[in-house]
Amino acid sequence: MLNIGLLGLGTVGTGIVQILEERKKYLEKLIKQEISISKILVKDIDKKRDIEIDKEKLTTDIYEIIEDDNIDIIIEVWEV
């Protein structure tokens, strides 16, 4: 399992989630393992979003992502 941490869920972050969902089977076949977005850093967990995301995956604490030994890749699209 390839676990992904995503820093940001604005326009670009949302696009990444959509691409990973739409091309999930192809990407998993390509890398020969399952892909999962484990955690997503956001500024506001309760904000209404254009895509459905499990709130359990959302965090406002960056350390929940960067200190998680189960996360293999961190994608940064955070806008300050």
C-alpha positions in Angstrom: 0.0 0.0 0.0 1.3 3.4 -1.0 0.0 6.0 1.6 -0.1 9.6 0.5 -0.2 12.7 2.7 -1.6 15.8 0.8 -0.8 19.3 2.1 -3.6 21.4 0.8 -7.0 20.9 -0.7 -7.6 24.0 -2.7 -7.9 24.0 -6.5 -4.7 22.0 -7.1 -5.2 19.6 -4.2 -8.8 18.9 -5.2 -7.5 18.2 -8.7 -4.9 15.8 -7.4 -7.6 13.9 -5.4 -9.8 13.7 -8.5 -7.0 12.5 -10.7 -6.0 9.8 -8.2 -9.6 8.7 -7.9 -10.3 8.7 -11.6 -7.1 6.9 -12.6 -6.7 4.7 -9.4 -6.8 1.3 -11.1 -4.4 2.4 -13.8 -1.9 3.9 -11.3 -2.1 0.9 -9.0 -1.5 -1.4 -11.9 1.5 0.8 -13.0 3.1 0.8 -9.6 1.9 -2.7 -8.6 0.4 -1.6 -5.3 -2.7 0.0 -3.9 -2.8 3.8 -3.4 -4.5 5.6 -0.6 -4.7 9.2 0.5 -4.2 8.8 4.2 -4.3 12.4 5.5 -5.0 15.8 4.0 -3.9 19.1 5.6 -6.5 21.8 5.4 -7.0 25.2 7.1 -10.7 24.5 8.0 -12.0 21.0 8.4 -15.6 22.1 8.3 -15.4 24.1 5.1 -17.8 23.0 2.3 -15.8 21.4 -0.5 -16.5 20.6 -4.2 -15.6 17.0 -3.6 -16.6 14.4 -1.0 -13.8 13.7 1.4 -14.0 11.6 4.5 -13.5 14.1 7.4 -11.4 11.5 9.2 -8.7 12.1 6.6 -8.7 15.9 7.2 -6.3 17.5 9.7 -5.2 21.1 10.5 -2.0 19.8 12.2 0.8 19.3 9.7 2.6 17.0 12.2 -0.1 14.4 11.8 1.2 14.0 8.3 5.0 14.6 8.5 5.4 12.5 11.6 3.3 9.6 10.4 5.6 6.7 9.6 2.8 5.1 7.5 2.8 7.9 5.0 5.2 7.1 2.1 4.8 10.2 0.0 3.8 13.8 0.8 2.4 16.0 -1.9 2.6 19.7 -1.1 0.2 22.1 -2.7 -0.4 24.2 0.4 -1.1 27.9 -0.2 0.1 30.2 2.5 
